[in-house]
Amino acid sequence: MASGSYLEEARNAALAFGDSLLGLARPRLRIGVTGLSRSGKTVFTTALIQNLVEGAKLPVLKASAEGRIARVRLVPQPDPDIPRFPYEAHRAALSGPDRRWPESTRRISELRIEIDYERAEGWFKGPATLTLDIVDYPGEWLLDLALIGQDYASWSAQAVADARKAHRLAIAAPWLDDLKQRDPAGPADELVAEAASDVFKAYLAALRADPEAVAVTPPGRFLMPGDLEGSPALTFAPLDLPPGVQPQPGTLAGLMAERFEAYKRVVVGPFFREHFARLDRQIVLVDALAALDAGPAALADLETALGQALSAFAVGRNSLLSSLFAPRIEKVLFAATKADHLHHTSHDRLAGVMSHLVARAAAQAQGAGAKVEAMAFAAIRATREVRIREGREELPAIAGVPEASEVVDGEVFDGQTEAAIFPGDLPERPEAIFDPDAPRWHVRAPRFRPPLVKPDAGGRLVPPPQIRLDRALEFLIGDRLA
C-alpha cells in the first residue's frame, strides 16, 4: 500500500467515518492486543476479560475502585468474518486441578464486551455504556507493517545482514549456504523461487523456535500461511543483491521483488486497512526476561523490533475531525510480562528495562501527540512470595509449581510439587543491560503452572491473582469510564 495511494486512503477514511458514526450512538473503544514471541498474549486477553466480566477487585482501575461499574457482559462480536476469541475454552483450561496454560492463537480473533457504568464527571453524569472490542492478533502481523515502507532490495539487505550476526549464524547457516547458489541476475525460474523460499522459511521457523528468541523477522505470514499457503504472494525470499543494484524484470531478483510487492498488497495491506487502522488503543506484550537471559544480542534484536512496532502505528491524539475521518492510535502500552517470575522488589527494575528498550521510538510517538507507556505486570500470577535461607543470608524468593519436566538445580519436577526459588536481581540502572562490561543478567525461574484458584465462600470461581493488570486497564480504558 503506497503512501500516495489516494484510493486506499479514501477507503480507510470511509471505514473510520463509519466506525465513528456508530461510536456517536454508543461510546465504543477498539483495543488491539498483540505480543512478541512467547509473551503470554492469549493469557492476557483471557485474564482481561475474566477480571472485567466476573467483577474482580481492580483497585487501580478508578471506575472499579469507586464502585461505578454496574455490570460487564459478553455480547455478540461485530465482525462476522473474524473468528471469535475462544474466551470460555481458555478460561476452562486455566481452571481446576488439571489447569494448563491455553494454546496460543495463530490468527486474528475478536470479542466484544459491554460495560455499564456511572459517569463520574462532566455534563452527562449518570448511567452509560461503553462497548469494548478486543482484537487479538499475532505479533508477527504487527511487525509486517514495517514492510510497507520498504522495497525488496532494502528488505533483502536487512534480512541478509541480520542472518550474518554472530548470535544468528548457527541457525542461519543452511539458508546462507543456499543463498550462495542463488544468482539474482539469473532467469526467473519458478522452481528456483520455490526452493529458495522453502529454505528461507525453514530458517525463520528455526529462529522462532529458538528458546532465546524474543523478536521475530518478517514476513510473519510465512510462519502462519493459512489459506495462502503455496500462493505466489508467499513464495519468495531475500537474495544477496550487490549494493545499489535494483532487481530487473525477467530475472530471479525481479520475480522475487514482484512477489514481495504482492505480499504487501495481498497480506499486509488488507490487515492494515481492515483491522489495524481501526484500532483506538494498543498493548504490545514482551517477554523482556527472556531477552535479558539471552544476553545483549537478543536485547538489541528486541529493541529493534519494538522500534519497528512503534513506527508501524499511525499514532497521535485524536481530534474531532481526525477521529471521524482518519483516526490514529492514541495510546500504546508496552508491557513486560511474567513479573511474577521476580520478587516485587525487582518489578520496578523490569519496568525500567522495558522503558529503556522503547525510549527512542517512544520519544518520536510522543512528539506526535501519542501517549506511550511502559510497565511490568503479570496478567495471571503463578507464584507467591517467600523468603529462603542461603547460608547465613535470607533472600527474597518466589514459590510456585513448576511445569512437569522443568529442571531446577538438577531436580526434575513432576508438575505437582512446589518449589521456592531465588530468581536473581535485575540491574538498578536500565542502561546497564547494554553495557559490555556489566555481568549477564539471568533470571533463574522455570515455567510455572497456572495457580490453583479455589472457589469463594459462595462456591463461585474467582479470577486468578494478578500483578498490575488493573494498572494496564486504567491506562487503556480508564479515561473512557470517567
Steps between C-alpha positions, in 0.01 A plus 500: 500500500692806377478817705372688199212266431200732524262210442632314803493814714143570396397147588667525841325831562164349407549213745610743770201725433261205527656390828477853637132538411426179688701633793285814518196286573677297771856565619733235369867418541697258285814356664767304319683230694818352360825357628843390397624143533371314808383814674167364630261682268220243525531489878480879522189524282329224698590659835389847387157371401462279807588775748251740343214254444531335841532824691845452648645757738704738285610779735707698245214505247322803644153412374528163674653636820227765524225242449377662179504183284152351524528207259730356234368250249607316188301590189514382138807625318456758225695343212354177357813424298738496801523194728376554856767495770438165679480653846297223662737224381806691621339576835414132545858398420628722782256359757486190715759243606601427137564867435731587212597805302277540193632441152619813327291621209654536157236714335300812565201471731258737666266530794259774607394590852270773627573687822211669679637771728426833666667810361689681773563835336390737228161625391359153445529336842294188536472152346688423179624203300844455344531244222847345507626306198813294570694403187763234562759444225849350461803721561643390167220688327588821681866483397392431141367857484859624492527341152261761360777758486764265357583376153628152421867603477507671842308215664736240351808690615364525855399131515842383378684733737293378797567136411874565499501633857704283733207384716299390194773339289447144623125506430542690174783286361284271277322797346820703454661200328199468271509875433844468341350281229231752400594739220286814522567571131405146395175415322166532678457128571192395699661187644809693608278757673310225683818329615655825623180591681478161673853529640437855618175395671684217676747759632215720629336200668827400668554858611156517657544162673825609664426525876707819512305667219286791615453687173384381162617569147241590235323384290295367789240325286768261375465323836118504500393491134141383541310498171792672324736205540674429169381823341746718303456777758665267756761353266800729506819553698780753543792491259852630553479797266806715428473841671306751293376240251125489442320180385443487124191357326541143376765413762471294818537821701228661292264209568574517874443876502163460327392249762628715784274779375216249461547398865461860609197542277323170578599441864629813672273756335170326584605446864588866534188621325242266652631459854802699610390840371177465699665459842477771768741357757772236485690281746819321393612219732869414530692224677782732606626246755583255220695770319693588817581135549614461137741792517583828324451371144144387573432830678624691194268292279214574736570874504499502118173303485331733748616800298352345187179428686463857619583645159217291358241690698337804345508646848373833624232652716157484336332828423133516407575512127776239508282261699231534234717469192847363585527374859841417638593279791524746787629274777763226478599286799817290489477244778772268627319183603581231758569742784394215728834332416665771710468617858306827522822683584604454137171593333591866460837399357328283239276795412813713470656254257180507291500880498865507393436261211226720350640841603629617161196389302259625768648850487400531134147378568453731798622790289210427264251515788469130587514374855748215539560315824712205607438280801555154646215274601363146518147450369486180706728459797631143516724552806496636852779675687706329769840538660762226487823457689825455312781454749465785748314719254123523463396567140172629350365216289197373310318169537282318250436165337741447209365333187565127469855427377631845600845481660613714794846445652512153347159399636240394243150604604182299458250784450355454849779599740560861600846654481640810671756680283717809526455641148787749511517877475462738208734797448426819692585703188304386191777620266730238655330232289707617201822558694760254360688508832193423711414142601237300315162533665346157551153445642499163666141385473336201331167491322232486769155346477199729531399558863236282661214737576242380752134607482383775733267449795203489266655227284575735213827498308695823530765636262859396573728751675676758283772762520419846365238380255272766647764762423510387138120524481503850648742613231307333218138575591492705822440834329198359317342395831544839668 
